[in-house]
Amino acid sequence: MMKKTIVTILLLYVGISCAIAQHNTFIKLNPTTLVNEVDVYVGQELSPSITLELGGGFIYTDYWDHLLNQFDFGQIKPNLSANQYLNAKGYAARLGLRFYVISPYTKEYSGNARGTYFEPLLFFKQIWYPSNNKKLNSNNYLEEGEKYVSGLQLLIGRQYQHKKIYIDKYLGLGIRVKTYSYDNYQLDPSGGVNNNGRRATSFLPSIQMGIKIAFDLSHHSSP
């Protein structure tokens, strides 16, 4: 279902981009997420004060969850080893609509994508953990795990422009839903083997801050 939703969003995005080709298009990189993933965004101006932003990312480790689970503050701790966390793989998808509330126009800059903004942002992540081999009663059992994260954030930020390069600083607050699905094979008192794994969901605050670097791909001057 989520894959169909993402494909639909991509098709809508392409259609909108074709319909508003006279506005600027941007590609953005987010260096602040490189600890655990590579993020790339495409921004398309719908008007001088509104920009549609679509992002995708490749997740190559679940480092932050591994770090957080070293501490105990009542959170769900799945049956996952450090090796599984650090070698996890996954993807991320984000969709935001940016509204500029302050967009100063000067003679040097067009100002169409420059200024102070707020941006409602939807995001989704899916992560697969590598299998962990456990031997019980001379038999091998593969313990697998997955994680799904979805949420809504409100970002507030400011862009600074130098020719066709933009620096975007932002801060976000919202809510996220995190679901773990994992195996946990254990011996029972009778000598049998049970899978005590489960699917556990928690609702958590979502706090984000970072910097994006944007490049204007347009070949025309903004109005």
N, CA, C and O of each residue as an XYZ file, in Angstrom:
892
protein
N       0.828     -1.198      0.000
C       0.000      0.000      0.000
C       0.868      1.256      0.000
O       0.605      2.198     -0.747
N       1.905      1.264      0.843
C       2.778      2.425      0.919
C       3.525      2.643     -0.390
O       3.723      3.782     -0.813
N       3.949      1.527     -1.048
C       4.656      1.665     -2.317
C       3.739      2.269     -3.378
O       4.175      3.107     -4.167
N       2.456      1.843     -3.403
C       1.499      2.403     -4.354
C       1.292      3.889     -4.093
O       1.175      4.685     -5.024
N       1.249      4.251     -2.809
C       1.074      5.659     -2.452
C       2.250      6.493     -2.934
O       2.061      7.586     -3.470
N       3.468      5.980     -2.746
C       4.660      6.707     -3.172
C       4.690      6.862     -4.686
O       5.033      7.931     -5.193
N       4.327      5.786     -5.427
C       4.280      5.859     -6.889
C       3.261      6.899     -7.338
O       3.524      7.672     -8.259
N       2.097      6.919     -6.688
C       1.064      7.905     -7.025
C       1.565      9.321     -6.798
O       1.340     10.205     -7.625
N       2.246      9.537     -5.674
C       2.799     10.861     -5.374
C       3.822     11.273     -6.427
O       3.845     12.426     -6.857
N       4.673     10.323     -6.845
C       5.669     10.621     -7.867
C       5.021     11.029     -9.180
O       5.459     11.985     -9.819
N       3.963     10.301     -9.591
C       3.264     10.622    -10.834
C       2.606     11.993    -10.755
O       2.654     12.772    -11.707
N       1.987     12.283     -9.606
C       1.379     13.599     -9.426
C       2.434     14.695     -9.471
O       2.218     15.769    -10.034
N       3.567     14.403     -8.871
C       4.643     15.390     -8.842
C       5.141     15.699    -10.250
O       5.356     16.861    -10.597
N       5.324     14.642    -11.070
C       5.772     14.843    -12.452
C       4.754     15.665    -13.227
O       5.116     16.565    -13.985
N       3.465     15.347    -13.030
C       2.419     16.085    -13.726
C       2.399     17.547    -13.342
O       2.273     18.418    -14.203
N       2.522     17.823    -12.053
C       2.539     19.212    -11.587
C       3.764     19.945    -12.118
O       3.681     21.109    -12.509
N       4.909     19.251    -12.131
C       6.141     19.880    -12.599
C       6.033     20.295    -14.065
O       6.514     21.359    -14.458
N       5.394     19.438    -14.871
C       5.228     19.756    -16.292
C       4.294     20.946    -16.474
O       4.487     21.776    -17.363
N       3.284     21.012    -15.620
C       2.285     22.074    -15.756
C       2.826     23.433    -15.330
O       2.303     24.466    -15.746
N       3.868     23.440    -14.505
C       4.386     24.717    -13.991
C       5.866     24.864    -14.328
O       6.666     25.328    -13.515
N       6.204     24.459    -15.540
C       7.609     24.443    -15.943
C       8.240     25.830    -15.944
O       9.465     25.949    -15.952
N       7.420     26.881    -15.935
C       7.977     28.234    -15.948
C       8.558     28.629    -14.598
O       9.258     29.638    -14.512
N       8.292     27.869    -13.545
C       8.823     28.180    -12.221
C      10.119     27.407    -11.967
O      10.443     26.455    -12.676
N      10.843     27.837    -10.946
C      12.149     27.252    -10.658
C      12.048     25.845    -10.078
O      11.104     25.505     -9.364
N      13.056     25.041    -10.412
C      13.186     23.683     -9.885
C      14.520     23.578     -9.161
O      15.532     24.093     -9.636
N      14.519     22.908     -8.006
C      15.720     22.807     -7.188
C      16.007     21.349     -6.844
O      15.088     20.548     -6.670
N      17.275     21.020     -6.749
C      17.678     19.742     -6.164
C      18.429     20.061     -4.878
O      19.254     20.974     -4.833
N      18.127     19.287     -3.825
C      18.655     19.599     -2.502
C      19.317     18.372     -1.882
O      18.871     17.240     -2.073
N      20.378     18.619     -1.147
C      21.078     17.582     -0.397
C      21.038     17.949      1.078
O      21.053     19.125      1.438
N      20.986     16.921      1.930
C      20.923     17.156      3.372
C      22.130     16.508      4.047
O      22.075     15.322      4.373
N      23.212     17.246      4.266
C      24.413     16.656      4.872
C      24.238     16.273      6.331
O      25.030     15.487      6.851
N      23.217     16.806      7.014
C      23.050     16.528      8.443
C      22.509     15.129      8.714
O      22.487     14.703      9.869
N      22.076     14.405      7.693
C      21.570     13.041      7.902
C      22.585     11.970      7.507
O      22.269     10.781      7.542
N      23.797     12.375      7.131
C      24.761     11.418      6.591
C      25.232     10.383      7.607
O      25.852      9.390      7.228
N      24.951     10.597      8.880
C      25.317      9.596      9.890
C      24.611      8.274      9.615
O      25.169      7.206      9.870
N      23.388      8.339      9.095
C      22.635      7.101      8.899
C      21.983      6.966      7.526
O      21.562      5.868      7.164
N      21.887      8.047      6.748
C      21.244      7.929      5.434
C      21.679      9.048      4.498
O      22.189     10.083      4.927
N      21.462      8.810      3.206
C      21.701      9.811      2.169
C      20.347     10.304      1.688
O      19.532      9.516      1.208
N      20.101     11.603      1.813
C      18.819     12.199      1.426
C      18.991     13.129      0.238
O      19.925     13.929      0.187
N      18.070     13.012     -0.720
C      18.026     13.913     -1.868
C      16.596     14.414     -2.007
O      15.647     13.640     -1.882
N      16.440     15.698     -2.264
C      15.121     16.312     -2.415
C      15.029     17.017     -3.759
O      16.030     17.477     -4.311
N      13.809     17.091     -4.272
C      13.518     17.931     -5.431
C      12.461     18.934     -5.001
O      11.421     18.556     -4.463
N      12.726     20.198     -5.235
C      11.772     21.247     -4.906
C      11.244     21.897     -6.172
O      12.016     22.219     -7.075
N       9.947     22.092     -6.244
C       9.323     22.717     -7.402
C       8.453     23.879     -6.957
O       7.511     23.698     -6.186
N       8.769     25.071     -7.441
C       7.952     26.232     -7.110
C       6.581     26.123     -7.772
O       6.480     25.886     -8.976
N       5.545     26.297     -6.989
C       4.190     26.388     -7.517
C       3.801     27.841     -7.743
O       2.984     28.155     -8.609
N       4.400     28.720     -6.950
C       4.195     30.164     -7.054
C       5.366     30.811     -6.331
O       6.160     30.099     -5.716
N       5.505     32.139     -6.382
C       6.611     32.775     -5.661
C       6.616     32.518     -4.157
O       7.652     32.688     -3.514
N       5.486     32.112     -3.583
C       5.428     31.923     -2.131
C       5.157     30.483     -1.704
O       5.078     30.209     -0.506
N       5.012     29.557     -2.649
C       4.708     28.162     -2.318
C       5.625     27.239     -3.115
O       5.788     27.406     -4.324
N       6.221     26.266     -2.429
C       7.087     25.284     -3.073
C       6.706     23.879     -2.620
O       6.521     23.628     -1.429
N       6.592     22.974     -3.576
C       6.361     21.559     -3.287
C       7.706     20.864     -3.181
O       8.579     21.067     -4.025
N       7.882     20.041     -2.146
C       9.166     19.378     -1.923
C       8.959     17.879     -1.756
O       8.160     17.437     -0.930
N       9.690     17.106     -2.550
C       9.620     15.647     -2.504
C      11.015     15.101     -2.252
O      11.958     15.448     -2.963
N      11.152     14.243     -1.234
C      12.466     13.730     -0.880
C      12.494     12.220     -0.760
O      11.490     11.587     -0.434
N      13.656     11.656     -1.029
C      13.864     10.221     -0.875
C      15.243      9.968     -0.306
O      16.165     10.751     -0.532
N      15.390      8.884      0.426
C      16.679      8.599      1.036
C      16.985      7.118      1.103
O      16.083      6.284      1.192
N      18.271      6.802      1.059
C      18.751      5.432      1.256
C      19.346      5.342      2.654
O      20.278      6.072      2.988
N      18.804      4.444      3.467
C      19.255      4.254      4.847
C      20.250      3.100      4.883
O      19.931      1.998      4.437
N      21.438      3.333      5.401
C      22.462      2.291      5.416
C      22.863      1.865      6.828
O      23.735      1.009      6.979
N      22.260      2.428      7.847
C      22.482      1.984      9.220
C      21.394      2.582     10.110
O      20.850      3.641      9.799
N      21.081      1.912     11.205
C      20.124      2.452     12.177
C      20.897      2.875     13.428
O      20.610      2.444     14.545
N      21.876      3.727     13.194
C      22.805      4.115     14.255
C      22.103      4.802     15.416
O      22.418      4.525     16.574
N      21.152      5.698     15.129
C      20.539      6.480     16.204
C      19.731      5.607     17.158
O      19.778      5.808     18.371
N      18.985      4.631     16.615
C      18.245      3.733     17.510
C      19.198      2.874     18.335
O      18.942      2.600     19.508
N      20.289      2.456     17.719
C      21.293      1.689     18.467
C      21.839      2.520     19.631
O      22.033      2.006     20.732
N      22.081      3.796     19.379
C      22.610      4.672     20.423
C      21.570      4.920     21.517
O      21.890      4.850     22.703
N      20.332      5.209     21.126
C      19.280      5.497     22.107
C      18.975      4.298     22.993
O      18.662      4.456     24.173
N      19.067      3.100     22.423
C      18.731      1.910     23.197
C      19.829      1.489     24.171
O      19.690      0.486     24.870
N      20.918      2.252     24.216
C      21.910      2.038     25.266
C      21.414      2.592     26.598
O      21.961      2.280     27.656
N      20.370      3.417     26.530
C      19.792      4.036     27.725
C      18.370      3.525     27.914
O      17.721      3.095     26.960
N      17.902      3.574     29.130
C      16.561      3.072     29.436
C      15.697      4.203     29.977
O      15.895      4.667     31.100
N      14.734      4.642     29.166
C      13.775      5.647     29.628
C      12.350      5.214     29.293
O      11.484      6.037     28.995
N      12.128      3.882     29.349
C      10.792      3.341     29.161
C      10.405      3.059     27.729
O       9.254      2.715     27.462
N      11.342      3.195     26.792
C      11.023      2.968     25.394
C      10.982      1.477     25.061
O      11.486      0.648     25.819
N      10.379      1.145     23.920
C      10.362     -0.237     23.443
C      11.765     -0.609     22.973
O      12.371      0.099     22.168
N      12.274     -1.740     23.491
C      13.582     -2.229     23.070
C      13.406     -3.584     22.388
O      13.179     -4.586     23.065
N      13.507     -3.630     21.078
C      13.331     -4.902     20.376
C      14.524     -5.826     20.580
O      15.595     -5.399     21.012
N      14.321     -7.084     20.265
C      15.374     -8.085     20.390
C      16.290     -7.999     19.166
O      16.218     -8.830     18.260
N      17.143     -6.987     19.159
C      18.059     -6.768     18.046
C      19.464     -6.557     18.588
O      19.656     -5.893     19.607
N      20.438     -7.126     17.900
C      21.828     -6.989     18.324
C      22.433     -5.716     17.743
O      21.859     -5.090     16.852
N      23.597     -5.347     18.260
C      24.297     -4.173     17.738
C      24.623     -4.353     16.264
O      24.538     -3.404     15.484
N      24.999     -5.577     15.878
C      25.312     -5.849     14.475
C      24.099     -5.620     13.581
O      24.236     -5.091     12.478
N      22.914     -6.013     14.044
C      21.704     -5.810     13.253
C      21.383     -4.327     13.106
O      21.028     -3.879     12.016
N      21.503     -3.567     14.177
C      21.267     -2.121     14.093
C      22.230     -1.456     13.106
O      21.813     -0.709     12.220
N      23.505     -1.737     13.272
C      24.522     -1.014     12.514
C      24.584     -1.429     11.054
O      25.129     -0.692     10.232
N      24.037     -2.590     10.712
C      24.053     -3.057      9.324
C      22.665     -3.070      8.695
O      22.437     -3.747      7.693
N      21.753     -2.329      9.281
C      20.393     -2.244      8.738
C      20.394     -1.487      7.413
O      21.285     -0.684      7.136
N      19.369     -1.764      6.596
C      19.191     -1.083      5.314
C      17.725     -0.691      5.172
O      16.840     -1.364      5.700
N      17.478      0.396      4.459
C      16.094      0.811      4.272
C      15.978      2.015      3.370
O      16.932      2.404      2.697
N      14.795      2.599      3.364
C      14.554      3.784      2.544
C      13.665      4.759      3.307
O      12.993      4.392      4.270
N      13.679      5.999      2.858
C      12.851      7.047      3.457
C      12.176      7.837      2.346
O      12.747      8.022      1.272
N      10.958      8.304      2.608
C      10.224      9.143      1.658
C       9.614     10.313      2.419
O       9.109     10.144      3.528
N       9.662     11.494      1.823
C       9.145     12.700      2.476
C       8.396     13.559      1.462
O       8.777     13.640      0.295
N       7.332     14.194      1.925
C       6.549     15.088      1.082
C       6.169     16.314      1.892
O       5.530     16.197      2.938
N       6.558     17.491      1.417
C       6.275     18.722      2.141
C       5.755     19.813      1.223
O       6.037     19.816      0.025
N       4.999     20.734      1.788
C       4.505     21.902      1.066
C       4.959     23.136      1.841
O       4.538     23.374      2.973
N       5.820     23.902      1.205
C       6.487     25.013      1.878
C       5.792     26.339      1.566
O       5.532     26.663      0.407
N       5.500     27.094      2.619
C       4.860     28.401      2.485
C       5.825     29.469      2.998
O       6.230     29.439      4.160
N       6.188     30.405      2.134
C       7.092     31.483      2.532
C       6.288     32.634      3.123
O       5.414     33.194      2.462
N       6.587     32.977      4.354
C       5.884     34.081      5.021
C       6.681     35.377      4.939
O       6.114     36.466      5.036
N       7.993     35.263      4.760
C       8.843     36.429      4.527
C       9.769     36.089      3.360
O      10.614     35.203      3.481
N       9.621     36.767      2.260
C      10.434     36.493      1.081
C      10.945     37.811      0.509
O      10.337     38.356     -0.413
N      12.039     38.328      1.033
C      12.511     39.659      0.630
C      12.989     39.699     -0.821
O      13.772     38.847     -1.244
N      12.527     40.671     -1.570
C      12.964     40.875     -2.945
C      14.009     41.995     -2.970
O      13.814     43.067     -2.396
N      15.093     41.722     -3.633
C      16.126     42.745     -3.793
C      16.523     42.791     -5.256
O      16.096     41.953     -6.050
N      17.319     43.744     -5.602
C      17.780     43.831     -6.990
C      18.721     42.684     -7.329
O      18.794     42.248     -8.478
N      19.439     42.201     -6.325
C      20.432     41.156     -6.587
C      19.792     39.789     -6.693
O      20.239     38.956     -7.482
N      18.732     39.537     -5.895
C      18.112     38.225     -5.865
C      16.651     38.337     -6.256
O      15.996     39.342     -5.979
N      16.149     37.298     -6.900
C      14.744     37.284     -7.287
C      13.845     37.091     -6.079
O      12.746     37.644     -6.027
N      14.304     36.305     -5.104
C      13.540     36.113     -3.874
C      12.459     35.064     -3.935
O      11.797     34.830     -2.925
N      12.241     34.414     -5.073
C      11.137     33.464     -5.186
C      11.254     32.305     -4.205
O      10.239     31.826     -3.699
N      12.452     31.852     -3.932
C      12.630     30.736     -3.008
C      13.547     31.153     -1.874
O      14.360     30.365     -1.392
N      13.408     32.369     -1.464
C      14.310     32.905     -0.453
C      13.486     33.546      0.648
O      12.546     34.287      0.360
N      13.813     33.279      1.887
C      13.099     33.906      2.977
C      12.752     32.941      4.080
O      13.266     31.823      4.131
N      11.881     33.376      4.959
C      11.431     32.574      6.094
C      10.173     31.806      5.700
O       9.297     32.341      5.019
N      10.089     30.538      6.137
C       8.979     29.691      5.701
C       8.527     28.766      6.819
O       9.236     28.567      7.805
N       7.335     28.206      6.648
C       6.913     27.058      7.449
C       6.462     25.974      6.479
O       5.967     26.266      5.390
N       6.639     24.724      6.886
C       6.422     23.604      5.967
C       5.841     22.392      6.694
O       6.552     21.750      7.467
N       4.571     22.062      6.467
C       4.048     20.773      6.936
C       4.723     19.654      6.129
O       4.823     19.741      4.905
N       5.179     18.620      6.811
C       5.953     17.564      6.165
C       5.476     16.193      6.618
O       5.416     15.917      7.816
N       5.137     15.334      5.660
C       4.823     13.931      5.924
C       6.053     13.094      5.613
O       6.757     13.371      4.642
N       6.325     12.069      6.427
C       7.478     11.219      6.142
C       7.187      9.761      6.491
O       6.335      9.456      7.326
N       7.915      8.882      5.833
C       7.789      7.444      6.065
C       9.157      6.803      5.893
O       9.912      7.161      4.989
N       9.473      5.847      6.775
C      10.715      5.087      6.673
C      10.424      3.601      6.885
O       9.581      3.228      7.701
N      11.132      2.773      6.141
C      11.077      1.331      6.365
C      12.503      0.807      6.416
O      13.314      1.098      5.537
N      12.800      0.035      7.452
C      14.154     -0.473      7.672
C      14.105     -1.982      7.876
O      13.260     -2.497      8.609
N      15.032     -2.684      7.210
C      15.172     -4.130      7.376
C      16.481     -4.410      8.111
O      17.530     -3.870      7.761
N      16.404     -5.254      9.124
C      17.593     -5.639      9.877
C      18.095     -6.990      9.376
O      17.286     -7.869      9.074
N      19.413     -7.175      9.281
C      19.939     -8.467      8.836
C      19.566     -9.579      9.811
O      19.389     -9.344     11.006
N      19.453    -10.785      9.282
C      19.066    -11.933     10.109
C      20.150    -12.262     11.127
O      21.345    -12.131     10.862
N      19.694    -12.693     12.301
C      20.606    -13.117     13.356
C      20.402    -14.608     13.600
O      19.291    -15.041     13.904
N      21.452    -15.381     13.470
C      21.348    -16.835     13.614
C      21.482    -17.233     15.089
O      22.474    -16.906     15.740
N      20.471    -17.944     15.608
C      20.506    -18.411     16.993
C      20.365    -19.933     17.005
O      19.499    -20.485     16.327
N      21.215    -20.603     17.775
C      21.190    -22.065     17.845
C      20.564    -22.512     19.161
O      21.064    -22.187     20.238
N      19.466    -23.261     19.066
C      18.759    -23.782     20.232
C      18.426    -25.245     19.997
O      17.903    -25.603     18.942
N      18.722    -26.086     20.967
C      18.450    -27.530     20.841
C      19.050    -28.109     19.569
O      18.434    -28.935     18.897
N      20.254    -27.666     19.251
C      20.987    -28.140     18.070
C      20.332    -27.733     16.752
O      20.699    -28.247     15.696
N      19.382    -26.830     16.802
C      18.739    -26.326     15.587
C      19.039    -24.837     15.429
O      19.188    -24.110     16.411
N      19.123    -24.403     14.185
C      19.381    -22.998     13.895
C      18.073    -22.259     13.623
O      17.215    -22.740     12.882
N      17.939    -21.099     14.226
C      16.754    -20.260     14.030
C      17.215    -18.872     13.584
O      18.125    -18.285     14.169
N      16.571    -18.366     12.544
C      16.893    -17.039     12.039
C      15.955    -16.005     12.656
O      14.737    -16.074     12.494
N      16.539    -15.061     13.355
C      15.756    -13.973     13.937
C      15.851    -12.757     13.015
O      16.939    -12.253     12.735
N      14.693    -12.303     12.555
C      14.640    -11.174     11.637
C      13.879    -10.012     12.267
O      13.132    -10.191     13.229
N      14.079     -8.834     11.717
C      13.387     -7.670     12.253
C      13.170     -6.596     11.206
O      13.931     -6.476     10.246
N      12.120     -5.818     11.406
C      11.809     -4.677     10.546
C      11.350     -3.513     11.414
O      10.923     -3.697     12.554
N      11.447     -2.321     10.856
C      10.945     -1.134     11.544
C      10.252     -0.221     10.544
O      10.732     -0.006      9.432
N       9.111      0.310     10.969
C       8.364      1.274     10.163
C       8.203      2.552     10.986
O       7.839      2.506     12.161
N       8.475      3.666     10.366
C       8.308      4.951     11.038
C       7.535      5.883     10.109
O       7.904      6.049      8.946
N       6.477      6.483     10.613
C       5.736      7.478      9.841
C       5.374      8.628     10.767
O       5.268      8.449     11.980
N       5.187      9.797     10.194
C       4.881     10.924     11.057
C       4.592     12.203     10.307
O       4.623     12.259      9.078
N       4.311     13.221     11.083
C       4.006     14.557     10.575
C       4.824     15.568     11.364
O       4.855     15.532     12.594
N       5.481     16.465     10.652
C       6.272     17.518     11.282
C       5.864     18.881     10.735
O       5.332     18.992      9.630
N       6.120     19.899     11.518
C       6.015     21.273     11.040
C       7.407     21.886     11.125
O       7.954     22.083     12.210
N       7.967     22.184      9.957
C       9.298     22.777      9.897
C       9.191     24.295      9.800
O       8.288     24.827      9.154
N      10.118     24.975     10.446
C      10.267     26.419     10.320
C      11.721     26.678      9.944
O      12.637     26.179     10.598
N      11.927     27.457      8.890
C      13.294     27.640      8.437
C      13.523     28.939      7.697
O      12.629     29.769      7.536
N      14.757     29.079      7.254
C      15.185     30.292      6.561
C      16.192     29.908      5.492
O      17.116     29.134      5.745
N      16.007     30.458      4.289
C      16.936     30.204      3.195
C      17.794     31.432      2.918
O      17.349     32.573      3.046
N      19.050     31.157      2.530
C      19.978     32.203      2.126
C      20.495     31.855      0.742
O      20.853     30.707      0.481
N      20.535     32.837     -0.142
C      20.863     32.594     -1.539
C      22.170     33.246     -1.939
O      22.456     34.385     -1.568
N      22.965     32.498     -2.710
C      24.134     33.052     -3.382
C      24.110     32.544     -4.816
O      24.491     31.406     -5.092
N      23.662     33.397     -5.717
C      23.483     33.031     -7.124
C      22.521     31.853     -7.220
O      21.350     31.991     -6.866
N      22.992     30.685     -7.697
C      22.098     29.538     -7.847
C      22.229     28.524     -6.708
O      21.715     27.410     -6.806
N      22.903     28.902     -5.646
C      23.082     28.016     -4.495
C      22.321     28.589     -3.302
O      22.372     29.791     -3.040
N      21.617     27.716     -2.585
C      20.818     28.125     -1.434
C      21.243     27.315     -0.212
O      21.486     26.112     -0.312
N      21.330     27.965      0.914
C      21.565     27.298      2.194
C      20.277     27.404      2.999
O      19.757     28.497      3.226
N      19.780     26.272      3.420
C      18.465     26.194      4.070
C      18.643     25.671      5.493
O      18.993     24.506      5.680
N      18.410     26.510      6.489
C      18.486     26.101      7.900
C      17.067     25.950      8.435
O      16.215     26.810      8.211
N      16.820     24.844      9.147
C      15.446     24.592      9.593
C      15.414     23.894     10.949
O      16.393     23.299     11.400
N      14.235     23.996     11.583
C      13.947     23.331     12.851
C      12.530     22.787     12.761
O      11.629     23.471     12.274
N      12.326     21.546     13.232
C      11.009     20.932     13.105
C      10.548     20.245     14.372
O      11.356     19.769     15.169
N       9.229     20.199     14.548
C       8.618     19.535     15.691
C       7.353     18.830     15.210
O       6.604     19.372     14.398
N       7.119     17.614     15.717
C       5.933     16.878     15.292
C       5.749     15.604     16.085
O       6.195     15.495     17.227
N       5.086     14.640     15.465
C       4.819     13.347     16.095
C       5.146     12.242     15.104
O       4.970     12.408     13.897
N       5.622     11.114     15.617
C       5.922      9.967     14.764
C       5.422      8.693     15.410
O       5.320      8.588     16.632
N       5.113      7.735     14.567
C       4.676      6.413     15.001
C       5.761      5.421     14.599
O       6.083      5.286     13.418
N       6.318      4.733     15.581
C       7.393      3.769     15.326
C       6.897      2.361     15.638
O       6.397      2.098     16.731
N       7.040      1.462     14.671
C       6.606      0.075     14.840
C       7.765     -0.871     14.568
O       8.380     -0.827     13.502
N       8.054     -1.723     15.540
C       9.040     -2.788     15.372
C       8.317     -4.118     15.182
O       7.310     -4.390     15.836
N       8.841     -4.932     14.288
C       8.384     -6.311     14.129
C       9.632     -7.187     14.156
O      10.512     -7.048     13.306
N       9.707     -8.097     15.139
C      10.955     -8.841     15.298
C      10.708    -10.222     15.906
O       9.684    -10.470     16.543
N      11.683    -11.116     15.687
C      11.652    -12.472     16.247
C      12.479    -12.529     17.527
O      13.415    -11.754     17.719
N      12.108    -13.471     18.397
C      12.872    -13.691     19.627
C      12.664    -15.141     20.063
O      11.777    -15.442     20.862
N      13.491    -16.026     19.526
C      13.360    -17.454     19.838
C      13.997    -17.753     21.192
O      15.144    -17.388     21.452
N      13.221    -18.433     22.057
C      13.683    -18.766     23.401
C      13.242    -20.181     23.765
O      12.226    -20.682     23.284
N      14.043    -20.813     24.637
C      13.659    -22.123     25.163
C      12.580    -21.951     26.225
O      12.671    -21.062     27.072
N      11.556    -22.805     26.179
C      10.541    -22.763     27.232
C      10.888    -23.786     28.315
O      11.776    -24.612     28.104
N      10.215    -23.756     29.461
C      10.556    -24.664     30.572
C      10.497    -26.141     30.209
O      11.181    -26.955     30.828
N       9.689    -26.499     29.213
C       9.568    -27.908     28.831
C      10.641    -28.342     27.846
O      10.687    -29.506     27.448
N      11.506    -27.412     27.450
C      12.582    -27.752     26.526
C      12.266    -27.445     25.078
O      13.110    -27.652     24.207
N      11.070    -26.957     24.804
C      10.707    -26.575     23.447
C      11.220    -25.181     23.106
O      11.819    -24.498     23.936
N      10.974    -24.784     21.880
C      11.413    -23.472     21.402
C      10.195    -22.642     21.013
O       9.363    -23.077     20.217
N      10.101    -21.455     21.577
C       9.008    -20.533     21.250
C       9.560    -19.257     20.636
O      10.658    -18.807     20.965
N       8.775    -18.690     19.742
C       9.123    -17.382     19.192
C       8.377    -16.315     19.992
O       7.177    -16.111     19.810
N       9.105    -15.642     20.879
C       8.498    -14.616     21.725
C       8.583    -13.221     21.112
O       8.385    -12.215     21.794
N       8.879    -13.177     19.820
C       8.914    -11.892     19.138
C       7.525    -11.297     19.048
O       6.531    -11.976     19.306
N       7.459    -10.061     18.691
C       6.161     -9.394     18.614
C       6.236     -8.184     17.697
O       7.291     -7.820     17.178
N       5.082     -7.585     17.523
C       4.968     -6.329     16.779
C       4.566     -5.257     17.785
O       3.485     -5.325     18.370
N       5.426     -4.277     17.986
C       5.205     -3.268     19.021
C       5.222     -1.876     18.409
O       6.096     -1.549     17.605
N       4.248     -1.061     18.798
C       4.107      0.293     18.257
C       4.161      1.319     19.380
O       3.591      1.112     20.452
N       4.842      2.411     19.129
C       4.904      3.501     20.105
C       4.731      4.839     19.391
O       5.099      4.993     18.226
N       4.161      5.800     20.117
C       3.975      7.158     19.611
C       4.982      8.058     20.316
O       5.060      8.082     21.544
N       5.747      8.794     19.523
C       6.859      9.561     20.074
C       6.889     10.967     19.490
O       6.389     11.187     18.387
N       7.467     11.918     20.212
C       7.677     13.240     19.613
C       8.749     13.156     18.533
O       9.633     12.301     18.591
N       8.668     14.024     17.575
C       9.641     14.067     16.485
C      10.274     15.450     16.448
O       9.600     16.444     16.174
N      11.557     15.507     16.722
C      12.290     16.773     16.740
C      13.401     16.700     15.700
O      14.145     15.721     15.646
N      13.510     17.719     14.893
C      14.500     17.696     13.821
C      15.088     19.078     13.613
O      14.392     20.087     13.721
N      16.373     19.112     13.314
C      17.016     20.355     12.916
C      18.143     20.006     11.960
O      18.745     18.938     12.065
N      18.425     20.899     11.037
C      19.462     20.589     10.077
C      19.670     21.684      9.055
O      19.151     22.794      9.174
N      20.449     21.333      8.048
C      20.789     22.245      6.955
C      20.661     21.490      5.639
O      21.122     20.355      5.518
N      20.041     22.118      4.667
C      19.994     21.584      3.309
C      20.759     22.527      2.383
O      20.767     23.743      2.575
N      21.393     21.942      1.387
C      22.071     22.719      0.352
C      21.298     22.516     -0.940
O      21.139     21.385     -1.399
N      20.814     23.606     -1.533
C      19.971     23.523     -2.727
C      20.675     24.152     -3.925
O      21.425     25.120     -3.799
N      20.404     23.563     -5.099
C      20.947     24.066     -6.352
C      19.790     24.348     -7.304
O      18.939     23.489     -7.534
N      19.767     25.547     -7.850
C      18.714     25.944     -8.783
C      19.023     25.352    -10.156
O      20.056     25.661    -10.749
N      18.126     24.498    -10.663
C      18.330     23.836    -11.951
C      17.724     24.609    -13.113
O      17.869     24.203    -14.266
N      17.058     25.702    -12.831
C      16.360     26.446    -13.878
C      17.354     27.177    -14.776
O      18.438     27.574    -14.349
N      16.944     27.341    -16.043
C      17.790     28.026    -17.018
C      17.249     29.405    -17.368
O      17.687     30.041    -18.326
N      16.285     29.850    -16.568
C      15.704     31.158    -16.827
C      15.728     31.974    -15.549
O      15.933     31.428    -14.464
N      15.529     33.220    -15.663
C      15.471     34.101    -14.491
C      14.086     34.064    -13.914
O      13.103     34.024    -14.655
N      13.987     34.077    -12.591
C      12.701     34.061    -11.933
C      11.989     35.375    -12.181
O      12.642     36.403    -12.358
N      10.630     35.365    -12.200
C       9.898     36.583    -12.428
C      10.079     37.547    -11.264
O       9.526     38.646    -11.281
